[in-house]
Amino acid sequence: MITVKADRDLCQGHGNCVLADATLFDVDDQGLVVLSSETVGPEGLAAAKRAAYDCPSEAITVIETD
């Protein structure tokens, strides 16, 4: 299972996560990250990791479990 967490307290609204995967990430009216789902399949792993890597405030976390 692949879990994605978005910490809205850390989010600064840069939107890099949306650029990495607009199907998983969005921003609300305040410009803060919103997840469409907290889990992704293997096909979404690369984009989720890219979003976490590209987030300057480190608000995105990807957790891979067996």
Contacts in CASP RR format, 6 or more apart in sequence:
PFRMAT RR
TARGET T0000
AUTHOR 0000-0000-0000
METHOD contacts of the structure
MODEL  1
MITVKADRDLCQGHGNCVLADATLFDVDDQGLVVLSSETVGPEGLAAAKR
AAYDCPSEAITVIETD
1 39 0 8 1.000
1 64 0 8 1.000
1 65 0 8 1.000
1 66 0 8 1.000
2 39 0 8 1.000
2 40 0 8 1.000
2 41 0 8 1.000
2 42 0 8 1.000
2 44 0 8 1.000
2 45 0 8 1.000
2 48 0 8 1.000
2 62 0 8 1.000
2 63 0 8 1.000
2 64 0 8 1.000
2 65 0 8 1.000
3 38 0 8 1.000
3 39 0 8 1.000
3 62 0 8 1.000
3 63 0 8 1.000
3 65 0 8 1.000
4 24 0 8 1.000
4 35 0 8 1.000
4 37 0 8 1.000
4 38 0 8 1.000
4 39 0 8 1.000
4 40 0 8 1.000
4 48 0 8 1.000
4 51 0 8 1.000
4 60 0 8 1.000
4 61 0 8 1.000
4 62 0 8 1.000
4 63 0 8 1.000
5 38 0 8 1.000
5 60 0 8 1.000
5 61 0 8 1.000
5 62 0 8 1.000
5 63 0 8 1.000
6 17 0 8 1.000
6 25 0 8 1.000
6 33 0 8 1.000
6 34 0 8 1.000
6 35 0 8 1.000
6 59 0 8 1.000
6 60 0 8 1.000
6 61 0 8 1.000
7 59 0 8 1.000
7 60 0 8 1.000
7 61 0 8 1.000
8 32 0 8 1.000
8 33 0 8 1.000
8 59 0 8 1.000
10 57 0 8 1.000
10 58 0 8 1.000
10 59 0 8 1.000
11 31 0 8 1.000
11 32 0 8 1.000
11 33 0 8 1.000
11 57 0 8 1.000
11 59 0 8 1.000
12 56 0 8 1.000
12 57 0 8 1.000
12 59 0 8 1.000
13 27 0 8 1.000
13 31 0 8 1.000
13 32 0 8 1.000
13 33 0 8 1.000
13 57 0 8 1.000
14 55 0 8 1.000
14 56 0 8 1.000
14 57 0 8 1.000
15 25 0 8 1.000
15 27 0 8 1.000
15 31 0 8 1.000
15 33 0 8 1.000
16 51 0 8 1.000
16 54 0 8 1.000
16 55 0 8 1.000
16 56 0 8 1.000
17 24 0 8 1.000
17 25 0 8 1.000
17 33 0 8 1.000
17 51 0 8 1.000
17 54 0 8 1.000
17 55 0 8 1.000
17 59 0 8 1.000
17 60 0 8 1.000
18 25 0 8 1.000
18 26 0 8 1.000
18 27 0 8 1.000
19 54 0 8 1.000
20 47 0 8 1.000
20 48 0 8 1.000
20 50 0 8 1.000
20 51 0 8 1.000
20 54 0 8 1.000
21 44 0 8 1.000
21 47 0 8 1.000
21 48 0 8 1.000
21 50 0 8 1.000
21 51 0 8 1.000
23 36 0 8 1.000
24 35 0 8 1.000
24 36 0 8 1.000
24 37 0 8 1.000
24 40 0 8 1.000
24 44 0 8 1.000
24 47 0 8 1.000
24 48 0 8 1.000
24 51 0 8 1.000
25 33 0 8 1.000
25 34 0 8 1.000
25 35 0 8 1.000
25 36 0 8 1.000
25 51 0 8 1.000
25 60 0 8 1.000
26 33 0 8 1.000
26 34 0 8 1.000
26 36 0 8 1.000
27 33 0 8 1.000
27 34 0 8 1.000
28 34 0 8 1.000
33 59 0 8 1.000
33 60 0 8 1.000
40 47 0 8 1.000
40 48 0 8 1.000
45 62 0 8 1.000
45 64 0 8 1.000
48 60 0 8 1.000
48 62 0 8 1.000
49 62 0 8 1.000
51 60 0 8 1.000
52 58 0 8 1.000
52 60 0 8 1.000
52 61 0 8 1.000
52 62 0 8 1.000
END
